[in-house]
Amino acid sequence: MAQIKADPNKVSWEESEFPILCETCLGDNPYLRMTKQSQAKECKVCTRPFTVFRWCPGVGMRFKKTEICQTCSKVKNVCQTCLLDLEFGLPVQVRDTALGLEDGAPRSDVNKEYFAQNMDAHFQNSEDGLGSGGFGKAESAGREMLKKLQRTEPYYKRNRQHICSFFVKGNCTRGAECPYRHEMPLEGDLKHQNIKDRYYGTNDPVARKILSGPRAGGAGRSGPPDDKTVTSLFVTGVTEAIAEPDLKGFFYAFGETKSIVVVHKSKCAFINFTTRAGAELAFEKAGGGVNIQGVPLRVSWARSRPVGARSEQRTEAAPSPAAVMDSLQAGPPPPPGSASDFAYPSQDPTYQGSTSKHR
């Protein structure tokens, strides 16, 4: 009789006793009860079956469940439900931007499963959530920025019930007995959230909102500089995969560009527009962050030219690479951002919509 070999992929399927959760998702109930279902669903990142936990974080809150497996959670050091960083409580895109981390997680189905199996073997011998690299040795400036942005207390409002879709349509008949919230949904980018974008740290509207205020270290999207002669944008996060034609192909739609200077050594670039209107339009559309060739980039205004004998020697033409490096030695413009008046969306970030369609 032929012997049937075990599927090596099934051997690595997750079997866990307790989820990896942040304090907000866990709730403030000390007598919390959870249901556990082994290999109930597939992970929304690596698509492997994993143990699903479901619980109610408190009175008047909606039931929550784990969305990704523990392997994917350890790789990014995020909560299995909200996918926010476990140490700072911030989106992955904000953390990686502040600490200068690059996302090396694969995207294809085959590579994701192979990568997850290798991470499983690694975590059996190590407790480091981010692998051998981690972010414990990251620059202190980036960590200080994250400490300014992080919440010091759990934000339990994020666990509230979804908005009643019947109330939005104006025909909810339950009134005060309706278990869902009678509020109008949020408008704008925060209404459209994607769990994979949140996990990989790309095109995350919540992260863009945090990075667009002064507490993140820069002027952000508060407005263009008062100096009307500034017609250049400063782009950071530029990798070797991004060349000058890639940047030109994206920014030309906002206005005529005078020149584009890319400095791969410093992972930055200058986009010099012919007119101030073109620069303002480009910053309005891309100031919160942009994704080119799969690489998340930050866009901010370039600094005003210094006044003095040194500035008089400069011509009206585009800055030379030597001038670019000179300006970088003086320090690049601080990254945009603020979270002073930011409140995370009341809906779970792992869901795209803000209303409930189930009664």
C-alpha positions in Angstrom: 0.0 0.0 0.0 1.4 3.4 -1.0 2.3 5.7 1.8 0.7 9.2 1.6 3.1 12.0 2.4 1.9 14.8 4.6 1.6 18.2 2.9 4.6 20.3 4.0 2.5 23.5 3.7 -0.1 22.2 6.2 2.6 21.5 8.8 3.2 25.3 9.2 -0.4 26.2 9.7 -0.8 28.2 12.8 -2.1 26.7 16.1 -2.1 29.3 18.9 -3.5 29.6 22.4 -3.8 33.4 22.6 -3.8 36.3 20.1 -1.3 39.1 19.7 -3.4 42.2 20.4 -2.9 45.8 21.4 -4.5 47.2 24.6 -7.2 49.1 22.6 -8.4 46.0 20.7 -8.3 43.9 23.8 -10.6 46.3 25.7 -10.9 47.3 29.3 -12.9 44.4 30.5 -10.8 42.3 33.0 -13.3 39.4 32.6 -13.0 39.1 28.9 -14.2 35.9 27.2 -13.0 34.7 23.8 -14.0 32.1 21.4 -11.2 30.1 19.6 -11.6 28.4 16.3 -8.6 26.5 15.0 -7.7 27.2 11.3 -11.1 28.9 10.8 -10.0 31.4 8.1 -7.1 32.3 6.0 -4.8 35.1 6.8 -5.6 38.3 4.9 -1.9 38.8 4.1 -0.3 35.4 3.6 -3.6 33.5 2.9 -2.6 30.6 5.2 -5.2 29.2 7.6 -4.8 30.4 11.2 -6.5 30.3 14.5 -9.3 32.9 14.8 -10.2 34.5 18.1 -13.4 36.5 18.6 -14.4 38.6 21.6 -16.4 41.7 22.7 -14.0 44.3 24.1 -16.6 45.9 26.3 -20.2 47.0 26.9 -21.7 48.8 23.9 -18.7 47.7 21.7 -18.9 45.5 18.6 -17.4 42.0 18.5 -13.9 41.9 17.1 -11.7 39.1 15.7 -8.2 38.5 14.5 -7.6 39.3 10.8 -4.0 38.1 10.2 -1.9 35.2 11.5 0.6 35.5 14.2 3.5 35.0 11.8 2.5 38.1 9.8 1.9 39.9 13.1 5.4 39.2 14.4 7.1 40.1 11.1 5.7 43.7 11.3 5.2 43.8 15.1 1.6 44.8 14.7 -1.7 43.9 16.3 -3.6 41.0 14.7 -6.8 43.0 14.5 -6.1 46.7 13.9 -2.7 46.2 12.4 -1.2 49.1 14.3 2.3 48.9 15.7 2.3 47.3 19.1 4.9 49.6 20.7 3.7 53.0 19.5 0.1 52.3 18.4 0.7 54.0 15.0 0.3 52.8 11.5 3.1 50.8 9.9 3.7 53.6 7.3 4.3 56.2 10.0 6.7 53.9 12.0 8.7 52.9 8.9 8.9 56.4 7.7 10.2 57.8 11.0 12.7 55.0 11.5 13.8 54.7 7.8 12.7 51.1 7.5 12.2 49.5 4.1 9.5 47.0 3.5 11.0 43.7 2.1 7.9 41.5 2.4 7.0 39.7 -0.8 3.7 40.3 -2.6 3.2 37.2 -4.8 1.3 34.2 -3.4 4.2 31.7 -3.8 6.8 34.0 -2.3 4.5 35.0 0.6 4.0 31.4 1.7 7.7 30.6 1.4 8.6 33.8 3.3 6.1 32.9 6.0 7.5 29.4 6.5 11.0 30.8 6.8 9.7 33.3 9.4 8.1 30.5 11.3 11.4 28.7 11.6 13.1 31.9 12.6 10.6 32.8 15.4 11.0 29.4 16.9 14.5 30.3 17.8 14.1 34.0 18.3 11.7 36.3 20.1 12.5 39.3 17.9 9.2 40.4 16.3 10.9 42.0 13.4 13.5 39.4 12.7 17.2 39.9 13.1 17.0 43.5 11.9 14.3 44.9 14.2 14.0 48.6 14.9 15.6 48.6 18.3 18.8 50.2 16.9 17.0 52.8 14.8 17.9 56.4 15.0 16.9 58.1 18.3 15.5 61.1 16.3 12.9 58.8 14.6 12.0 57.2 17.9 11.5 60.6 19.5 9.2 61.5 16.7 7.1 58.4 17.2 6.9 59.1 21.0 5.4 62.5 20.2 2.9 61.0 17.8 1.8 57.9 19.8 -1.2 57.7 22.1 -0.4 57.5 25.7 -3.8 55.9 26.6 -5.9 53.3 24.8 -8.5 54.7 22.4 -11.5 52.5 23.1 -13.8 54.6 20.8 -12.2 52.6 18.0 -14.2 49.6 19.2 -17.6 51.2 18.9 -20.4 49.7 16.8 -20.4 50.5 13.1 -22.6 53.2 11.7 -26.2 52.1 10.9 -26.5 52.0 7.1 -30.3 52.3 7.4 -29.9 55.5 9.4 -27.6 56.9 6.6 -30.4 56.2 4.1 -32.9 57.8 6.4 -35.1 54.7 7.0 -34.0 53.1 10.3 -37.1 52.1 12.3 -35.3 50.9 15.5 -34.7 54.3 16.9 -32.9 54.2 20.3 -33.0 50.4 20.3 -30.8 50.2 17.2 -27.5 48.5 18.2 -25.6 50.5 15.6 -24.5 54.2 15.8 -26.8 56.8 14.3 -24.1 59.1 12.8 -23.2 60.2 9.4 -20.1 58.4 8.0 -16.8 60.1 7.5 -16.0 61.8 4.2 -12.7 61.8 2.5 -9.8 59.4 2.3 -10.3 58.0 5.8 -13.4 56.3 4.6 -11.5 54.1 2.1 -9.0 51.9 4.0 -7.4 48.7 2.9 -6.0 46.1 5.2 -3.1 45.2 2.9 -2.1 48.8 2.4 -2.2 49.2 6.2 0.0 46.1 6.7 2.6 46.9 4.0 2.6 50.6 4.9 1.7 52.0 1.5 -1.1 54.4 0.5 -2.5 54.4 4.1 -4.8 57.4 4.5 -4.5 57.3 8.3 -0.7 57.4 8.1 -0.9 60.3 5.6 -3.1 62.3 8.0 -0.6 61.7 10.9 2.4 62.7 8.8 0.7 65.8 7.4 0.9 67.9 10.6 3.5 69.8 12.6 4.0 67.3 15.4 5.7 64.9 13.0 8.4 67.5 12.6 7.5 69.8 9.6 5.1 72.2 8.1 3.2 69.4 6.5 0.1 70.3 4.4 -0.5 73.5 6.4 0.3 75.5 3.3 3.0 76.5 0.9 6.0 78.7 2.0 5.5 82.4 2.1 8.4 82.8 -0.3 6.8 82.9 -3.7 10.1 82.2 -5.4 10.0 78.6 -4.1 8.8 76.3 -6.9 10.5 73.1 -5.9 9.3 70.0 -4.0 11.5 67.8 -1.9 11.0 64.0 -2.2 12.4 61.5 0.3 12.4 57.8 0.3 13.8 57.5 -3.2 15.4 54.1 -3.9 17.5 52.8 -6.7 14.4 51.4 -8.3 13.1 55.0 -9.0 14.8 56.9 -11.8 14.3 60.5 -13.1 11.8 59.4 -15.8 9.6 57.7 -13.2 9.4 61.0 -11.2 8.9 63.0 -14.3 6.1 60.7 -15.5 4.2 61.3 -12.3 4.7 65.0 -11.7 4.4 66.3 -15.3 0.6 66.0 -14.9 0.6 68.9 -12.4 2.7 71.4 -14.4 5.8 71.8 -16.5 8.9 70.8 -14.8 12.1 72.8 -15.2 14.4 70.0 -14.0 14.4 66.9 -11.7 17.5 66.1 -9.6 17.7 62.7 -8.1 20.3 61.8 -5.4 20.1 58.1 -4.7 22.9 58.3 -2.2 20.7 60.4 0.1 17.5 58.8 -1.1 16.0 62.1 -2.1 15.1 64.1 -5.2 14.2 67.7 -6.1 11.2 68.4 -8.4 11.7 71.9 -9.9 8.6 73.3 -11.5 8.5 76.2 -13.9 5.6 77.9 -12.1 4.5 78.2 -8.5 1.0 77.1 -9.5 2.3 73.8 -10.8 4.3 73.2 -7.5 1.2 74.0 -5.4 -1.0 71.7 -7.4 1.5 68.9 -7.1 1.8 69.3 -3.4 -1.9 69.5 -3.0 -2.3 66.1 -4.7 0.9 64.3 -3.4 1.8 66.2 -0.2 0.4 63.5 2.0 2.6 60.8 0.4 2.7 59.0 -3.0 3.5 55.6 -4.2 5.7 55.3 -7.3 7.0 51.9 -8.6 5.7 50.3 -5.4 7.9 52.6 -3.2 6.2 55.0 -0.7 7.6 58.5 -1.0 7.1 61.6 1.1 6.7 65.0 -0.6 7.3 68.3 1.0 8.2 71.9 0.0 11.9 72.7 -0.6 13.5 75.4 1.5 13.8 79.0 0.5 17.1 80.1 -1.0 19.4 81.8 1.6 19.8 85.5 1.2 23.4 86.8 1.0 26.6 86.7 -1.1 26.3 82.9 -1.5 22.8 83.1 -2.9 23.7 85.9 -5.4 26.2 83.5 -7.0 23.4 81.0 -7.8 21.8 81.2 -11.2 18.1 81.0 -11.9 18.6 77.6 -13.5 18.0 74.3 -11.8 20.3 73.5 -8.9 23.3 71.4 -9.7 24.0 68.1 -8.0 26.8 69.8 -6.0 24.3 72.4 -4.8 21.8 69.7 -3.9 24.4 67.9 -1.7 25.3 71.3 -0.2 21.7 71.8 0.8 21.5 68.3 2.2 24.5 68.9 4.5 22.6 71.8 5.9 19.8 69.4 6.7 16.8 68.3 4.6 13.4 69.8 5.3 11.8 68.1 8.2 9.2 65.4 7.4 5.6 66.6 7.2 3.2 65.5 9.9 1.0 66.0 13.0 -1.2 64.1 15.2 -2.2 66.8 17.7 -5.8 67.0 16.5 -5.9 63.5 14.9 -8.4 61.0 16.1 -8.3 57.5 14.6 -11.4 56.6 12.7 -14.0 55.1 14.9 -14.4 52.2 12.5 -12.0 49.3 12.6 -9.1 50.1 10.3 -9.2 46.6 9.0 -12.5 47.3 7.3 -12.9 49.4 4.3 -16.4 50.8 4.9 -17.7 52.8 7.8 -21.3 51.5 7.8 -22.8 48.2 8.8 -24.9 46.4 6.2 -26.0 43.6 8.6 -28.9 43.8 10.9 
